[in-house]
Amino acid sequence: MDARVLLLTDFSEELSMLTQKMKEAGYQVHVAESAAEAAEQIKKSRKDLLIAATDYSIAIDLTEEMHKEWQAPTFLILASAGDETSASLRKHPGIIGVFFRPLNVEKLLERAKDLFR
């Protein structure tokens, strides 16, 4: 699979697990350690999907950048299903998936696979 995925999360354990699982599924995985680095990577080269587990406002900014540069979608990972921002995020252009912690990686991978069929 040639899809290029950019991962941004503050949780190193989650980042390691996602990186490994995405690579095993055949994705080209790029990791950003900060929002600034993610924005730079978005501008530098094409990414097909952003997976972000970060602050709401940062996620919106990065989603808008992804859409502007590459018309590419975003999956968000939020702290909990009770997060009041989840309903508004689901309606934001560019955000096509909202996932909650604890993260079900298999569901995320299934959704990504559907996206790139």
Secondary structure, DSSP 8 states (H G I E B T S, - for coil): ---EEEEEES-HHHHHHHHHHHHHTT-EEEEESSHHHHHHHHHHS--SEEEEES-HHHHHHHHHHHHHHH---EEEEES-TT-TTHHHHHTSTTEEEEEESS--HHHHHHHHHHHT-
